[in-house]
Amino acid sequence: MTPTQIKVLRCVHSGLLNKQIAYELGMAEATVKVHMTALMRKLNVRNRTQVAVAAGNMGWRSSSAD
């Protein structure tokens, strides 16, 4: 995963929406969607909920707990 994909993954795991992630990371919402598609492909999942679950299974905590 790229550093940006990891940042997006952490945000998704924290429960943020694409629009919120875009604001937090200073990018366009369309760019977040591109990263989400890449993450879903790499994690072999079909939706953002499964992406968040996969992040939790990898031992990641939401940023609010950091």
PASEBA-1860 file (N, C-alpha, C; in nm, 3 decimals):
! residues 66
1> MTPTQIKV> 0.084/-0.119/0.000/0.000/0.000/0.000/0.088/0.124/0.000 ~ 0.038/0.226/-0.066/0.110/0.354/-0.067/0.084/0.427/0.065 ~ 0.169/0.523/0.099/0.145/0.600/0.222/0.007/0.668/0.223 ~ -0.036/0.719/0.108/-0.167/0.784/0.101/-0.278/0.683/0.121 ~ -0.265/0.564/0.064/-0.366/0.460/0.083/-0.375/0.421/0.230 ~ -0.263/0.419/0.298/-0.264/0.387/0.441/-0.337/0.496/0.518 ~ -0.316/0.622/0.482/-0.388/0.732/0.548/-0.538/0.721/0.524 ~ -0.576/0.690/0.400/-0.718/0.673/0.367/-0.775/0.556/0.446
9> LRCVHSGL> -0.701/0.447/0.454/-0.745/0.328/0.528/-0.768/0.362/0.674 ~ -0.679/0.436/0.734/-0.696/0.476/0.874/-0.822/0.562/0.892 ~ -0.845/0.651/0.798/-0.964/0.737/0.806/-1.092/0.655/0.792 ~ -1.093/0.560/0.699/-1.211/0.474/0.681/-1.234/0.394/0.808 ~ -1.127/0.343/0.866/-1.138/0.265/0.989/-1.192/0.351/1.103 ~ -1.166/0.481/1.097/-1.218/0.574/1.198/-1.364/0.611/1.173 ~ -1.418/0.569/1.058/-1.558/0.594/1.029/-1.586/0.719/0.948 ~ -1.482/0.780/0.892/-1.503/0.902/0.814/-1.561/0.871/0.676
17> LNKQIAYE> -1.640/0.964/0.625/-1.694/0.955/0.490/-1.590/1.005/0.390 ~ -1.608/0.972/0.262/-1.514/1.016/0.159/-1.492/1.167/0.162 ~ -1.600/1.242/0.177/-1.590/1.388/0.179/-1.504/1.435/0.297 ~ -1.522/1.371/0.412/-1.445/1.406/0.531/-1.298/1.368/0.514 ~ -1.275/1.251/0.454/-1.138/1.206/0.429/-1.068/1.305/0.336 ~ -1.138/1.346/0.231/-1.082/1.441/0.135/-1.040/1.570/0.207 ~ -1.125/1.619/0.293/-1.095/1.742/0.368/-0.975/1.721/0.459 ~ -0.975/1.610/0.533/-0.866/1.580/0.628/-0.732/1.568/0.558
25> LGMAEATV> -0.730/1.505/0.441/-0.605/1.478/0.370/-0.572/1.582/0.264 ~ -0.660/1.679/0.245/-0.634/1.786/0.150/-0.632/1.740/0.005 ~ -0.730/1.658/-0.031/-0.739/1.609/-0.169/-0.883/1.611/-0.214 ~ -0.904/1.590/-0.341/-1.039/1.587/-0.397/-1.110/1.459/-0.355 ~ -1.241/1.468/-0.343/-1.320/1.349/-0.308/-1.302/1.240/-0.413 ~ -1.289/1.278/-0.539/-1.267/1.179/-0.646/-1.136/1.104/-0.625 ~ -1.035/1.172/-0.573/-0.906/1.107/-0.545/-0.922/1.006/-0.433 ~ -1.000/1.039/-0.332/-1.027/0.945/-0.223/-1.094/0.820/-0.280
33> KVHMTALM> -1.188/0.838/-0.371/-1.258/0.724/-0.432/-1.161/0.636/-0.510 ~ -1.064/0.697/-0.577/-0.962/0.619/-0.649/-0.882/0.535/-0.550 ~ -0.843/0.596/-0.439/-0.767/0.522/-0.337/-0.853/0.412/-0.274 ~ -0.980/0.440/-0.253/-1.070/0.337/-0.198/-1.081/0.218/-0.292 ~ -1.094/0.244/-0.421/-1.102/0.136/-0.519/-0.975/0.052/-0.515 ~ -0.860/0.118/-0.507/-0.733/0.046/-0.499/-0.724/-0.036/-0.371 ~ -0.769/0.021/-0.260/-0.768/-0.053/-0.133/-0.858/-0.175/-0.138 ~ -0.977/-0.159/-0.194/-1.070/-0.272/-0.203/-1.008/-0.384/-0.287
41> RKLNVRNR> -0.942/-0.346/-0.395/-0.877/-0.445/-0.481/-0.764/-0.516/-0.405 ~ -0.680/-0.439/-0.337/-0.565/-0.496/-0.265/-0.608/-0.584/-0.148 ~ -0.718/-0.545/-0.082/-0.766/-0.620/0.033/-0.864/-0.730/-0.006 ~ -0.898/-0.734/-0.135/-0.991/-0.834/-0.188/-1.126/-0.829/-0.117 ~ -1.179/-0.706/-0.106/-1.311/-0.685/-0.046/-1.397/-0.604/-0.142 ~ -1.526/-0.593/-0.111/-1.621/-0.531/-0.204/-1.677/-0.396/-0.162 ~ -1.662/-0.360/-0.034/-1.719/-0.232/0.009/-1.637/-0.170/0.122 ~ -1.669/-0.046/0.156/-1.591/0.029/0.255/-1.603/-0.030/0.395
49> TQVAVAAG> -1.715/-0.091/0.426/-1.729/-0.156/0.557/-1.628/-0.270/0.569 ~ -1.615/-0.347/0.463/-1.517/-0.456/0.464/-1.374/-0.403/0.470 ~ -1.350/-0.287/0.411/-1.218/-0.223/0.421/-1.190/-0.189/0.567 ~ -1.287/-0.131/0.635/-1.270/-0.095/0.776/-1.248/-0.218/0.863 ~ -1.323/-0.324/0.835/-1.307/-0.449/0.911/-1.169/-0.508/0.886 ~ -1.123/-0.504/0.762/-0.990/-0.556/0.728/-0.883/-0.478/0.804 ~ -0.899/-0.347/0.814/-0.804/-0.265/0.890/-0.802/-0.308/1.036 ~ -0.919/-0.332/1.092/-0.928/-0.379/1.230/-0.863/-0.515/1.248
57> NMGWRSSS> -0.882/-0.603/1.150/-0.822/-0.736/1.155/-0.670/-0.730/1.146 ~ -0.618/-0.623/1.086/-0.473/-0.605/1.077/-0.418/-0.543/1.204 ~ -0.505/-0.519/1.301/-0.462/-0.467/1.429/-0.457/-0.316/1.438 ~ -0.518/-0.246/1.341/-0.517/-0.101/1.343/-0.626/-0.051/1.434 ~ -0.595/0.055/1.505/-0.695/0.121/1.587/-0.740/0.247/1.516 ~ -0.860/0.291/1.546/-0.907/0.417/1.486/-0.822/0.530/1.539 ~ -0.809/0.636/1.459/-0.723/0.749/1.497/-0.770/0.817/1.625 ~ -0.897/0.803/1.658/-0.947/0.863/1.782/-0.891/0.793/1.905
65> AD> -0.843/0.668/1.888/-0.786/0.593/2.000/-0.635/0.609/2.008 ~ -0.574/0.673/1.906/-0.428/0.688/1.904/-0.381/0.793/2.002
END
